[in-house]
Amino acid sequence: MRRARIQLVGLSANDLRLCAGPPNRTLAGDGDLQYWAYDRTATTSEVMVTTLALGFNLTRQGECSAVFELAGGHVRRIAFPRAVGGRVSPYSACVPLVQECYVMRRGGAIGPAVPAVAPEPEPGPEPVPGIDGSVPGQEWRPFP
């Protein structure tokens, strides 16, 4: 689940709806924050192989709630406030909630995640002729 939390941060609201479907519940937060909740109850008969953190997932009567916090229309954080009853892990029932988004993100079908804004580089010293091969006021030209 840790990998899914990392991979899905930055997804747009549209990409989240595409891979996870419409949320079961929504809540407006302060400013532009939104909370989308997805609920899932796993049954005894489910057996599925997954590439998420557990590797192999055997689910038995589990329940999971996943809450996505969106800011500016993009996923900012993901929490699993209710994850109970999995045979291998309490998060086993949560895997189906995020698996499709995780697989689509890893495959490049959705995203990319919103990149962090890089700070502007600080200006460096003026080049010194002869040391780095550059001379102020001259342009490099291709060799004929």
N, C-alpha and C positions, 0 to 999 in steps of 0.2 A: 504494500500500500504506500510505502514511502516513495517508491519510484513514481507511482501514479501521481502522488501529491506534487512532486517536482515537475514531471512532464506536463501536467495539465495547467499549471499556473501560467497565465498570460493568454489562454485561449479566449477567443471572442465569445460573446453571448450566443451569436448565431452558430458558431462551431459547436458549442456545448449543447445547444438544442438539437443540432444535427446528429450528434453521436449519442447523446443520453436521452433525447426526447424532452417533452415538456416536463417541468418539475411538478411534483405533487403539491407543493406549497411554495409561496413566495412571501417575502417580507421586505418592506422598504426600510432601509437604515438611514443614518444621518447623511446628509449631502447626497452624493450620487451612489452610495452603497446600496446594494441589493443582496438578499440572501435567497438562494434557491435550494429547496430541500427535496431530496429523492428518497423514497422509502422502498424497501424490498424485504419480502419474507421468502426464505429459501425452503424448499421441501425436502423430505427424506430421500426421494428418488434421484435427486440431482447429483450427477458426477460429471465433472468437466476438467479438462486439462487447460491450464493457463500459463502464460509467460510472466505473470506478475510475480511479486516477491516470494510467494509460497512455492511456486513451481508446479505442484500438483494439488488440486483443491477438491476435497471431499466435503460436501456441505450437508448438514443434518439439522433441519428445523431451526435455522438461524434467522435473525432479523438484523437489518442494518438501516441506518439513516445516514445519508451523506449530505452535507451542507456545503454549498459553494458560495463563497463571498465574492461578489463582483463589484469592481470599482471602475468607473469610466467604461463600462461595457465589456470588461475583461475579468477573467478569474484571477483573484488575488490570493485567496487561501481556500483550503479544503479541510473540512473536519468530519469526523465520523463519531458523532455524539452517542449513537446507539449501535453497538456491534456486539452481538451475543449469539452463542449457540453453535458456532462452527465446530466441526469435528477436529480439524487440524489447527485452527486458529479462530479466535473470536471474530476476525476480519473476513473469514471465508465467505460469509453472506454478502459482504460488501464488494467482492471482486466483480460480480456481474454488473454492478452499478457503474463502475468506471472502466471496465475492460474494453469496451468498444471505443471509447474516447482514447484510451491509452494506445490501443493498436492502431487506430487511425492517425494519431499524432506521430507515433514512431514511424509509420509508413509514409508520412508526408501528405496524407489526404486532407488533413486539417491543420490549421496553424499557418505560419509558424507562431510561436509564442512571441509576445510583444517584447522586443529587445529593450534592455535598460538604456537610458539616455547616457551616452558617454560625454564626459566633460570636454570642453574645448581645450585643445592642447595649448600650453603656455608657449609664448614665442621664445625661440632659442636665440643664441648669439648670432651675429652676422657672420657669414662664412669668411674665412681668412684665405686669401689667394695662396695656392700652392700646398696647403695642408690637406684639404679635402677635394681638391681638383676643381673647385668652383671659383668663379671670379664674379663679384657683384656687378650687375649690369649686363652680363653676357648670358646668352642662352645656349643651351646645348643643341647642336645640330647633328642629324644623322650623318654617319660617315658615307661618302659617296662610293 
